[in-house]
């Protein structure tokens, strides 16, 4: 019973807490202007140019916190508030996304590994539950095992994402400080934004891992019957 309650807490409460933390931190520091009064787009362009990534474009994208780096098209996409905003949050998020562009340019091992997992992880995310549910309904443990294996690749993708995201944040801090975009009194604010954003990936990994452990345990218990 206790184990099931812990499972539910990880599945429901942890993601809600992480999302709430991200939103509240972003809201707070989106109202704090960076001392150099540069927009997120300007921050991204400066860091890209400082690293010789002149071919990487910066585009505005719709949505809130929809910022991301597209390695296929070599584009850093920033949500409107961060693209045009002068806030500490905009600078931090823009620098983080550029961190991914730098990873890509340097062929960062974990990023390459994550890219290689995309096809099978996507398949696992879509098909794992189909095999697991069908296996239990038809009492075919082989199908359940296939589903668990598919799910394990999706979980591996989530786990590999963690070092990728933490490394991008570390690169962001280094670039923001070395370029003079932020000053000493702003480092703490920037770290809070980056750490809050990282919580969503930690929460996603915990949820995925909890799901895998649950179904793997169900498989082994059913196989013993």
C-alpha contacts under 8 A as a table, 3 or more apart, distances in Angstrom:
res1	aa1	res2	aa2	distance
1	X	4	X	5.14
1	X	5	X	6.33
2	X	5	X	5.09
2	X	6	X	6.25
3	X	6	X	5.10
3	X	7	X	6.18
4	X	7	X	4.92
4	X	8	X	6.22
5	X	8	X	5.06
5	X	9	X	6.11
6	X	9	X	5.00
6	X	10	X	6.25
7	X	10	X	5.22
7	X	11	X	6.09
7	X	210	X	6.60
8	X	11	X	4.90
8	X	12	X	5.89
8	X	13	X	7.57
9	X	12	X	5.39
9	X	13	X	4.94
9	X	14	X	6.45
10	X	13	X	5.91
10	X	14	X	5.12
10	X	15	X	7.48
10	X	203	X	7.98
10	X	206	X	6.88
10	X	207	X	5.98
10	X	210	X	7.31
11	X	14	X	6.60
11	X	15	X	7.07
11	X	207	X	5.28
11	X	210	X	7.51
12	X	15	X	6.03
12	X	16	X	6.49
13	X	16	X	5.15
13	X	17	X	6.00
14	X	17	X	5.12
14	X	18	X	6.11
14	X	203	X	6.00
15	X	18	X	5.04
15	X	19	X	6.06
15	X	200	X	6.91
15	X	203	X	5.36
15	X	204	X	6.94
15	X	207	X	7.89
16	X	19	X	5.21
16	X	20	X	6.05
17	X	20	X	5.09
17	X	21	X	6.09
18	X	21	X	5.09
18	X	22	X	6.22
18	X	196	X	7.53
18	X	199	X	5.51
18	X	200	X	5.42
18	X	203	X	6.58
19	X	22	X	5.15
19	X	23	X	6.18
19	X	199	X	7.97
19	X	200	X	6.37
20	X	23	X	5.22
20	X	24	X	6.07
21	X	24	X	5.30
21	X	25	X	5.99
21	X	196	X	6.18
22	X	25	X	5.29
22	X	26	X	5.94
22	X	193	X	7.64
22	X	196	X	5.00
22	X	197	X	5.61
22	X	199	X	7.56
22	X	200	X	7.60
23	X	26	X	5.16
23	X	27	X	5.95
24	X	27	X	5.10
24	X	28	X	6.14
25	X	28	X	5.15
25	X	29	X	6.24
25	X	192	X	7.31
25	X	193	X	6.19
25	X	196	X	6.79
26	X	29	X	5.36
26	X	30	X	5.73
26	X	89	X	6.11
26	X	193	X	6.41
27	X	30	X	5.27
27	X	31	X	6.85
28	X	31	X	5.80
28	X	32	X	7.19
29	X	32	X	4.93
29	X	33	X	7.89
29	X	87	X	6.68
29	X	88	X	5.73
29	X	89	X	5.20
29	X	189	X	7.33
29	X	193	X	7.43
30	X	33	X	7.38
30	X	85	X	7.95
30	X	87	X	5.03
30	X	88	X	6.25
30	X	89	X	5.05
30	X	90	X	6.79
31	X	87	X	6.23
31	X	88	X	7.92
32	X	87	X	5.32
32	X	88	X	5.80
32	X	89	X	7.77
33	X	37	X	6.71
33	X	86	X	5.55
33	X	87	X	4.09
33	X	88	X	5.63
34	X	37	X	5.40
34	X	38	X	7.11
34	X	86	X	6.12
34	X	87	X	5.27
34	X	88	X	4.94
34	X	91	X	7.59
34	X	182	X	7.04
34	X	186	X	7.70
35	X	182	X	6.97
35	X	183	X	7.63
36	X	181	X	6.50
36	X	182	X	7.33
37	X	86	X	5.46
37	X	87	X	7.79
38	X	42	X	5.97
38	X	43	X	6.54
38	X	85	X	7.91
38	X	86	X	5.35
38	X	91	X	7.85
39	X	42	X	5.10
39	X	43	X	6.23
39	X	82	X	7.24
39	X	83	X	6.38
39	X	84	X	5.39
39	X	85	X	5.03
39	X	86	X	4.43
39	X	87	X	7.38
39	X	90	X	7.05
39	X	91	X	6.90
40	X	43	X	5.01
40	X	44	X	6.16
40	X	78	X	7.77
40	X	82	X	5.22
40	X	83	X	4.82
40	X	84	X	6.24
40	X	85	X	6.01
40	X	86	X	6.58
40	X	87	X	7.91
40	X	90	X	4.97
40	X	91	X	4.90
40	X	93	X	7.69
40	X	94	X	5.35
40	X	95	X	7.96
41	X	44	X	5.13
41	X	45	X	6.16
41	X	58	X	6.92
41	X	78	X	7.48
41	X	82	X	7.40
41	X	83	X	4.80
41	X	84	X	6.64
41	X	94	X	6.99
42	X	45	X	5.08
42	X	46	X	6.11
43	X	46	X	5.30
43	X	47	X	6.29
43	X	91	X	6.10
43	X	94	X	6.58
43	X	95	X	6.71
43	X	181	X	7.41
44	X	47	X	5.39
44	X	48	X	6.07
44	X	58	X	7.50
44	X	76	X	8.00
44	X	91	X	7.96
44	X	94	X	5.47
44	X	95	X	5.83
44	X	98	X	6.12
45	X	48	X	5.13
45	X	49	X	6.04
45	X	58	X	7.33
46	X	49	X	5.17
46	X	50	X	5.98
47	X	50	X	4.99
47	X	51	X	6.30
47	X	95	X	7.32
47	X	98	X	7.20
47	X	175	X	6.63
47	X	176	X	7.86
47	X	179	X	7.59
48	X	51	X	5.26
48	X	52	X	6.30
48	X	53	X	4.95
48	X	54	X	6.51
48	X	56	X	7.30
48	X	98	X	6.72
48	X	102	X	7.87
49	X	52	X	4.91
49	X	53	X	5.46
49	X	54	X	5.52
50	X	53	X	7.60
51	X	102	X	7.59
53	X	56	X	5.70
53	X	102	X	7.92
53	X	105	X	7.96
54	X	57	X	7.71
55	X	74	X	7.47
56	X	74	X	5.06
56	X	75	X	5.48
56	X	76	X	7.15
56	X	101	X	7.78
57	X	74	X	6.53
57	X	75	X	4.74
57	X	76	X	6.18
58	X	75	X	5.63
58	X	76	X	4.77
58	X	77	X	5.79
58	X	78	X	7.45
59	X	75	X	6.91
59	X	76	X	6.27
59	X	77	X	4.77
59	X	78	X	6.30
60	X	77	X	5.62
60	X	78	X	5.09
60	X	79	X	5.75
60	X	80	X	5.84
60	X	83	X	6.11
61	X	66	X	7.26
61	X	67	X	7.46
61	X	77	X	5.89
61	X	78	X	5.67
61	X	79	X	4.81
61	X	80	X	6.21
62	X	66	X	7.07
62	X	79	X	5.58
62	X	80	X	6.34
63	X	66	X	5.49
63	X	79	X	5.95
63	X	80	X	7.40
64	X	67	X	7.94
64	X	79	X	6.00
64	X	80	X	7.69
64	X	81	X	7.56
65	X	79	X	6.11
66	X	78	X	6.94
66	X	79	X	5.59
67	X	76	X	7.76
67	X	77	X	5.47
67	X	78	X	4.46
67	X	79	X	5.39
67	X	93	X	7.59
67	X	94	X	7.84
67	X	97	X	7.23
68	X	76	X	6.15
68	X	77	X	5.38
68	X	78	X	6.71
68	X	97	X	5.81
69	X	74	X	7.37
69	X	75	X	5.87
69	X	76	X	4.48
69	X	77	X	6.01
69	X	97	X	5.68
69	X	98	X	7.28
69	X	100	X	6.47
69	X	101	X	6.65
70	X	73	X	5.73
70	X	74	X	5.62
70	X	75	X	5.21
70	X	76	X	6.34
70	X	77	X	7.56
71	X	74	X	4.85
71	X	75	X	6.86
71	X	101	X	7.20
71	X	104	X	6.92
74	X	101	X	7.49
76	X	97	X	6.50
76	X	98	X	6.71
76	X	101	X	7.54
78	X	82	X	5.97
78	X	83	X	5.24
78	X	94	X	6.88
79	X	82	X	5.44
79	X	83	X	5.87
80	X	83	X	4.98
80	X	84	X	6.07
80	X	85	X	7.78
81	X	84	X	5.63
81	X	85	X	5.23
81	X	90	X	7.32
82	X	85	X	4.86
82	X	86	X	7.69
82	X	87	X	7.80
82	X	89	X	7.53
82	X	90	X	4.34
82	X	91	X	7.47
82	X	93	X	7.48
82	X	94	X	7.13
83	X	90	X	7.20
83	X	94	X	7.86
85	X	90	X	5.93
86	X	90	X	6.50
86	X	91	X	7.29
87	X	90	X	5.15
87	X	91	X	6.44
88	X	91	X	5.25
88	X	92	X	6.21
88	X	186	X	7.78
88	X	189	X	7.10
88	X	190	X	6.47
89	X	92	X	5.15
89	X	93	X	6.14
89	X	190	X	6.93
89	X	193	X	6.21
90	X	93	X	5.35
90	X	94	X	5.98
91	X	94	X	5.25
91	X	95	X	6.09
92	X	95	X	5.25
92	X	96	X	6.17
92	X	172	X	7.08
92	X	173	X	7.88
92	X	190	X	5.64
92	X	193	X	6.76
92	X	194	X	6.66
93	X	96	X	4.97
93	X	97	X	6.33
93	X	193	X	7.79
93	X	194	X	7.22
94	X	97	X	5.34
94	X	98	X	6.33
95	X	98	X	5.04
95	X	99	X	6.11
95	X	169	X	7.88
95	X	172	X	4.78
95	X	173	X	7.71
95	X	175	X	7.48
95	X	176	X	7.09
96	X	99	X	4.87
96	X	100	X	6.85
96	X	168	X	5.53
96	X	169	X	5.25
96	X	171	X	7.33
96	X	172	X	4.93
96	X	194	X	7.71
97	X	100	X	5.28
97	X	101	X	6.80
97	X	168	X	7.27
98	X	101	X	4.86
98	X	102	X	6.29
98	X	168	X	7.86
98	X	172	X	7.36
99	X	102	X	5.10
99	X	103	X	6.23
99	X	167	X	7.82
99	X	168	X	4.47
99	X	169	X	6.84
99	X	171	X	5.50
99	X	172	X	5.59
100	X	103	X	4.89
100	X	104	X	6.15
100	X	164	X	7.97
100	X	168	X	5.61
101	X	104	X	5.02
101	X	105	X	6.24
102	X	105	X	5.03
102	X	106	X	6.14
103	X	106	X	5.15
103	X	107	X	5.93
103	X	108	X	4.96
103	X	111	X	7.03
103	X	168	X	7.43
104	X	107	X	5.02
104	X	108	X	6.23
104	X	111	X	7.13
104	X	112	X	7.88
105	X	108	X	7.82
107	X	111	X	7.30
107	X	112	X	6.53
108	X	111	X	5.43
108	X	112	X	6.31
109	X	112	X	5.19
109	X	113	X	6.13
110	X	113	X	4.95
110	X	114	X	6.03
110	X	160	X	6.57
110	X	161	X	7.85
110	X	163	X	7.06
110	X	164	X	6.07
111	X	114	X	5.06
111	X	115	X	6.23
111	X	161	X	7.86
111	X	164	X	5.96
112	X	115	X	5.10
112	X	116	X	6.30
113	X	116	X	5.11
113	X	117	X	6.43
113	X	160	X	7.77
114	X	117	X	5.10
114	X	118	X	6.52
114	X	157	X	6.16
114	X	160	X	6.21
114	X	161	X	6.80
115	X	118	X	5.33
116	X	119	X	7.23
117	X	120	X	5.72
117	X	121	X	5.62
117	X	153	X	7.49
117	X	157	X	6.31
118	X	121	X	5.12
118	X	122	X	5.84
118	X	157	X	7.45
119	X	122	X	5.29
119	X	123	X	6.31
120	X	123	X	4.97
120	X	124	X	5.97
120	X	150	X	7.73
120	X	153	X	6.73
120	X	154	X	7.58
121	X	124	X	4.92
121	X	125	X	6.05
121	X	150	X	7.47
121	X	151	X	7.77
121	X	153	X	5.17
121	X	154	X	4.27
121	X	155	X	7.85
121	X	156	X	7.96
121	X	157	X	6.32
122	X	125	X	5.10
122	X	126	X	6.36
122	X	154	X	6.88
123	X	126	X	5.24
123	X	127	X	5.86
123	X	128	X	7.86
123	X	150	X	7.36
124	X	127	X	5.24
124	X	128	X	5.19
124	X	147	X	7.67
124	X	150	X	4.25
124	X	151	X	5.15
124	X	152	X	7.70
124	X	153	X	6.33
124	X	154	X	5.58
125	X	128	X	6.02
125	X	129	X	7.91
125	X	150	X	7.40
125	X	151	X	6.33
125	X	154	X	5.69
126	X	129	X	7.24
126	X	130	X	7.78
127	X	130	X	5.17
127	X	131	X	6.44
127	X	147	X	7.07
127	X	150	X	7.25
128	X	131	X	5.43
128	X	132	X	6.19
128	X	146	X	7.52
128	X	147	X	4.13
128	X	148	X	6.45
128	X	149	X	7.80
128	X	150	X	5.32
128	X	151	X	5.33
129	X	132	X	4.93
129	X	133	X	5.83
129	X	147	X	6.33
130	X	133	X	5.48
130	X	134	X	5.98
130	X	147	X	7.28
131	X	134	X	5.17
131	X	135	X	5.84
131	X	143	X	5.36
131	X	144	X	5.75
131	X	146	X	6.63
131	X	147	X	4.75
132	X	135	X	5.07
132	X	136	X	6.32
132	X	143	X	6.29
132	X	144	X	4.24
132	X	145	X	7.43
132	X	146	X	7.62
132	X	147	X	4.98
132	X	148	X	7.05
133	X	136	X	5.30
133	X	137	X	6.11
133	X	144	X	7.36
134	X	137	X	5.12
134	X	138	X	5.94
134	X	140	X	7.79
134	X	143	X	7.08
134	X	144	X	7.55
135	X	138	X	5.28
135	X	139	X	5.52
135	X	140	X	4.56
135	X	141	X	5.67
135	X	142	X	7.05
135	X	143	X	4.73
135	X	144	X	4.81
136	X	139	X	4.80
136	X	140	X	6.31
136	X	141	X	6.95
136	X	144	X	6.78
137	X	140	X	7.77
140	X	143	X	5.68
140	X	144	X	6.86
141	X	144	X	4.90
141	X	145	X	6.15
141	X	219	X	6.98
141	X	222	X	7.76
141	X	223	X	6.94
142	X	145	X	5.08
142	X	146	X	6.34
143	X	146	X	5.05
143	X	147	X	6.25
144	X	147	X	5.01
144	X	148	X	6.19
144	X	219	X	6.69
145	X	148	X	5.02
145	X	149	X	6.18
145	X	216	X	7.99
145	X	219	X	6.97
146	X	149	X	5.12
146	X	150	X	6.21
147	X	150	X	5.07
147	X	151	X	6.10
148	X	151	X	4.95
148	X	152	X	6.12
148	X	212	X	6.85
148	X	215	X	6.77
148	X	216	X	6.31
149	X	152	X	5.04
149	X	153	X	6.78
150	X	153	X	5.53
150	X	154	X	6.85
151	X	154	X	5.09
151	X	155	X	6.23
151	X	212	X	6.55
152	X	155	X	4.98
152	X	156	X	6.03
152	X	212	X	6.64
153	X	156	X	4.93
153	X	157	X	6.24
154	X	157	X	5.13
154	X	158	X	6.53
154	X	208	X	7.78
155	X	158	X	5.05
155	X	159	X	6.27
155	X	205	X	6.88
155	X	208	X	5.49
155	X	209	X	6.06
155	X	212	X	7.41
156	X	159	X	5.04
156	X	160	X	6.08
157	X	160	X	5.21
157	X	161	X	6.16
158	X	161	X	5.10
158	X	162	X	6.94
158	X	201	X	7.52
158	X	204	X	6.99
158	X	205	X	5.12
158	X	208	X	7.37
159	X	162	X	5.55
159	X	163	X	7.87
159	X	205	X	5.80
160	X	163	X	6.12
160	X	164	X	6.81
161	X	164	X	5.10
161	X	165	X	6.14
161	X	201	X	7.37
162	X	165	X	5.29
162	X	166	X	6.15
162	X	198	X	7.99
162	X	201	X	6.45
162	X	202	X	6.84
163	X	166	X	5.09
163	X	167	X	5.82
164	X	167	X	5.29
164	X	168	X	6.23
165	X	168	X	5.09
165	X	169	X	6.31
165	X	198	X	6.85
165	X	201	X	7.94
166	X	169	X	5.12
166	X	170	X	6.25
166	X	198	X	7.01
167	X	170	X	5.02
167	X	171	X	6.14
168	X	171	X	5.06
168	X	172	X	6.08
169	X	172	X	4.87
169	X	173	X	6.31
169	X	194	X	6.20
170	X	173	X	5.26
170	X	174	X	6.30
171	X	174	X	5.11
171	X	175	X	6.09
172	X	175	X	5.21
172	X	176	X	6.02
173	X	176	X	5.19
173	X	177	X	6.14
173	X	187	X	7.71
173	X	190	X	7.62
173	X	191	X	7.58
174	X	177	X	5.38
174	X	178	X	5.98
175	X	178	X	5.22
175	X	179	X	5.84
176	X	179	X	5.48
176	X	180	X	6.22
176	X	181	X	5.20
176	X	182	X	5.79
177	X	180	X	5.22
177	X	181	X	6.34
177	X	182	X	5.73
177	X	183	X	6.82
177	X	184	X	7.97
177	X	187	X	7.84
178	X	181	X	7.84
179	X	182	X	7.96
180	X	183	X	6.53
182	X	186	X	5.83
182	X	187	X	6.83
183	X	186	X	5.34
183	X	187	X	6.66
184	X	187	X	5.48
184	X	188	X	7.99
185	X	188	X	6.69
185	X	189	X	7.93
186	X	189	X	5.29
186	X	190	X	6.28
187	X	190	X	5.11
187	X	191	X	6.14
188	X	191	X	5.19
188	X	192	X	6.33
189	X	192	X	5.21
189	X	193	X	6.55
190	X	193	X	5.26
190	X	194	X	6.30
191	X	194	X	5.10
191	X	195	X	5.86
192	X	195	X	5.17
192	X	196	X	6.03
193	X	196	X	5.28
193	X	197	X	6.30
194	X	197	X	5.19
194	X	198	X	6.30
195	X	198	X	5.07
195	X	199	X	6.56
196	X	199	X	5.30
196	X	200	X	7.53
197	X	200	X	5.94
197	X	201	X	7.69
198	X	201	X	5.46
198	X	202	X	6.49
199	X	202	X	4.96
199	X	203	X	6.00
200	X	203	X	5.11
200	X	204	X	6.14
201	X	204	X	5.04
201	X	205	X	6.14
202	X	205	X	5.16
202	X	206	X	6.21
203	X	206	X	5.10
203	X	207	X	6.19
204	X	207	X	5.20
204	X	208	X	6.14
205	X	208	X	5.14
205	X	209	X	6.03
206	X	209	X	5.12
206	X	210	X	6.01
207	X	210	X	5.12
207	X	211	X	6.22
208	X	211	X	5.20
208	X	212	X	6.28
209	X	212	X	5.07
209	X	213	X	6.17
210	X	213	X	5.18
210	X	214	X	6.11
211	X	214	X	5.11
211	X	215	X	6.31
212	X	215	X	5.40
212	X	216	X	5.91
213	X	216	X	5.11
213	X	217	X	5.95
214	X	217	X	5.24
214	X	218	X	6.27
215	X	218	X	4.90
215	X	219	X	6.08
216	X	219	X	5.05
216	X	220	X	6.33
217	X	220	X	5.25
217	X	221	X	6.05
218	X	221	X	5.15
218	X	222	X	5.98
219	X	222	X	5.21
219	X	223	X	6.04
220	X	223	X	5.01
220	X	224	X	6.31
221	X	224	X	5.31
221	X	225	X	6.80
222	X	225	X	5.36
